[in-house]
Amino acid sequence: MLIYLANQPGAVTAGQIARDMQIGSGGVANMLNILEKKGYVSRSMSLHDRRSVVVAISEEGREVVAEKRREVRNTTAAILSELGEADTRELVRIMGRLIEITDRRICAQESTDEKECT
């Protein structure tokens, strides 16, 4: 959820988080309570709708996300180094095919024109 919030241009409602992440409102509320206690997010009343609460990631939350991204990048680099150049190229080729297949399947589900997805 922190990564989701870090990628938003501004504050979002809990309802928007639930819809976008496909999580129930209770699960979102529980996670926000935990993140707020840790100081990673803040909640405030919406300026546009006083009935609504908006959530924003804090600077500390952004730092946590940045650190996790560094960890993933470093771990990935170490794994690829161990794989070697030939296996890494094969992995990239296979990942490219998986993306093509996934994109085509998503297009087919969303489109009424099958030719559009080839």
N, C-alpha and C positions, 0 to 999 in steps of 0.2 A: 504494500500500500504506500510505503514511503517513496518508492521509485515512481509509482503512479503520480503521487502528489508533486514530486520533483519535476516531472515532465509537464505539469500543467502551467499555463501562462499566469495563473493567479489562483485565488481561493476558489474552492468548489463546495457544493453542498454535499452532505452525507448521502442524499438520494442519488446525486449524480455519481458518486463513488460506487454505490451499490449497483446502479445500472451498468456503468462502464466495466466494472470488475466482475459483474454477475455474482454478487454476494448478497445474502439477505441483509435487511436493515439491522437486525440484531447482531449479526456478525460484524458489520461495519461499526456499530456503536461500541461493541466490546473492544475491537482493535483500536479504535480512536481513543478510548479511555486509557488503554495501555500506552499508546504513543504519546498522549498528552501528559501522562504522569512522568514519562521519561524526558519530557521537554522537547520532543521531536515535532510536535504539531501544536497549533493553537486553534481555538474555536472562537468565533465571534458572531454577533447578530448580523444578518445580511442587511446591507444598506438599502436594497431594493424590496425586500420582503421581511418585515419584522417577525414573521412567524418562522422564518427559516434561519438556520445556523450554517455558517460557512467555515470551512476548514482550510488552513494554510500550513505548509511545511515551515518549520522554523530554521534558522541558520544552523543550529545543532543537527537538525534532521537532515539538512543538505550535506553537512559534513559526514554524517553516517553513510549516506548514499554514495558520496564520492569515495569514501574509504572502501566500501563494498565493491564498487566498480573497479578500483585499483586492484583489490584482491582477485577479482575474477580475471582481469586482464593479465596479472602476473601468473596466476595458475594456468590460464590458457596458453600463455607463452611457454611456460615450462613443459606442459604436455606436448605441445607442437614441436618443441625442441627435441623431446624424447622420441617422438614419432619419426623424425627425420624428414628430409625434403620430399622423397618419393611418396611416402605414405600421407604426408600433409597435402600434397597435390591431389592425391586420390580422394582424400576426405573432402577437400574443397569441391572437386568434381561431383561427388555424390551429394553433398549438401546443395549444390546448384540444381541438381536433378530433383531433389526433394522439394525445393522451393518452386520449381516449375510445375511439378505435379500438384502440389498444394494450391498454388495460384489457380491452376486450371480447374480443380475441383471446387474451389470457392466461387469462381466465376460461374461455373455450371449451376451451382445452387442459387446464385443471385440473379442470373440472367435468363431471359426467355429465348434468346437467340444463341443456339449452340455454336454457330460459326464464329461468333464473337470471342469464344473461349479457346480457340485453337492456336 
